[in-house]
Amino acid sequence: MKLKRHIKTWSGSGDQKERLQRQGFIAWARSFAFRVALFGVIWWGLAGGSFQDWPLGGVFVLAAAVSSMFLVPGQSLRLPGLPGFIPFFLHLSLLGGLDVTSRAFRPSMPLKAGIITHTVRLEHPTAKVLFVWVVSLLPGTASVQFTQQVLHIHVLDMHQPHLQRLQDLEERIQALFRS
């Protein structure tokens, strides 16, 4: 919508208007492709890595991508940041699940719980939300409170390298939202 307003007040030549419209379409297409890829990975994970249900999954992936374009427009997501984020996310999610499982099955249930704080440097609102959500998937962590750029996190083991993991996560999320 901002693009259309800008084009209406543009006093340049017809070629310049077309170039601006083309850039707007390219940005929209990139955003849509990212969302299709993201929802596709989510569907694939929920389907247990099976491609058997992709005809149905494809319908839901496209519906989710189209809906998100209307519900959360204008995200400046970068596809080049995705290859660095997905393996990191999957690795730490797996470690988180294994950590909780191992603690649950040990009779002594070794816990050194506490609360740590992390000052979030992310500026993009969607990047902040993603960060807070993903923190809870890190090994032995749960986001508790987020106020004025400070995130309070409950941890099961105060001796784990939580602050380093948080900084790594923040850098990878920042790479997804750089302009």
N, C-alpha and C positions, 0 to 999 in steps of 0.2 A: 504494500500500500504506500509506503514511503517512496518507493521507486517510481510509482505512477505520478505522485505529486511532484517529484523532482523532474520528471520528463515533461509534465505540463508547463512548468515554468522555465524549461530549458530554452535558451535562445540560440543554440548552436545549429549546425547544419543537420540535414536528415541522416547522414552517415553517423554522426556522433550520437544521435538519438537511438539509432539501430544498435550501435555498439553498446550503449548503456543498457538497452533492453536485453541484449544478448548476455551481458555480464550478469544481469539479474536472474535470467533463466539458468545460466550455468551455476550460480550460487544456489538456486532453488533445487536444481537437479543433484548437486553434490549433497545437499542436506537430505534429500529424499533417498539417495543411494546409501548414505550412511545409516539412515534409519532402517532401511530394508536389511542391510547387513547386520545391524545390531539386533533387530527383532528376529532375523533368521538364526543368528547364533543362540539367542534365548530359546527359540522354538526347538532347535536342534538339541540343546541341553535338556529341555523338558521332555523331549521324545527319547531320551536316553541314548543319544547319538545315532538313532536309527533314521534312515531316509525313507522308510516304508510309508509313513504318513505325510509325505511332503505335498501331495496334491491338496489335501485339506490344510496342511500347515502353510502352504504358499498363500492360500486365500486369507488366512488370519494374519500372516506376516504383512501382506499388502494392506489389509484393512487397518492394522495397527500403525503402519507407516503413514498412510493417508490421514488417519485420525490425528496422529501426532503433529502432522504438518499444520492442522487447524488449531489444535489445542495448545501447542508449544511452538509457535512460529519463530523464525528469526534466530535460530541457534547458529553460532559460528563454530561448528564442529569441523575438525580437520581429519580427514581420512588417514593421512600419513602418521598421525599419532596413535591410531588404532592398533597396528602391529606391535607396538611397544607396550600397550596397555593390556590387551587381552591375555597374552601368556603370563604376565605379571599377576593379573587378577586371578586367573585360573590356578596358578601355582600357590598363591597365598590363600585362596579359598580352600584348596585341598589341604594345605597345612593346617588351616583353622579347623576344618572338620576332623582331621586326624588328631589334633591337639585335644579337642573337646572329647572325642571318643576315647582316647587313651586315659584321660583323667577320669572319665566316668567309669571305666572298667578296672581301675586300680582301687583296691580297698582303702588305701591311705588317702586317696584323692588329693594329691599334692597341690595346694593353693597358696599363693602369696599375693592375694588380691589387694587391689588399691585403685586409686583414681589418679590418672595423669592428665595434664592439660597440654594442648597443642594450639599454638596461634596459627590460624589458617591465613595463608597469604593469597589465596585465590580471590579473584575479583568478580568473575562471571557468576551470576546467581545459580545457573544450572550446574556449573562446576562445583560450587559449594555443596549443593544438595547431593550430587553424585558422590562427592568425597565423604560426607557424613554417612551416607548409606553403605558405601564400600568399606569404611572403617570397621563396621560391625562384622564384616566377613574375614577380617584379618585374624590370625591365630590368637585366641583368648581375649578378644576385645569386644566392647559394645559401646556405641555412642550413647552418652547420657544426656548431655545438655550442650547447646550451641548458642552462645550469646556474644555479641559484639566481637566477632572474629575469633573467639576462643572456644575450642571444643573440649569438653570434659569427657574422658573416656574411662570406663571401668575395664580393668585388666585382671586376668586371672593369675598372672605371674609378673611381678614388678621387675624381675631380673631379665626378662626378654628384651630384645632390641626394638622396642615399640617406636621410639622417637625416630630412629633411622627408617623404619618401614613407613611411618607416616610421611616423612619427607620424600621418600621414593614415590609413594602413592600420589602425593600432591604434585610432584614434578610430572608424573605420567598423565595425570588428569589435566594439568596445565597444558601439556602438549596437545591434548584433544581440543582445547578451546582457544589456542593462540590465533590471533587474526593475521 
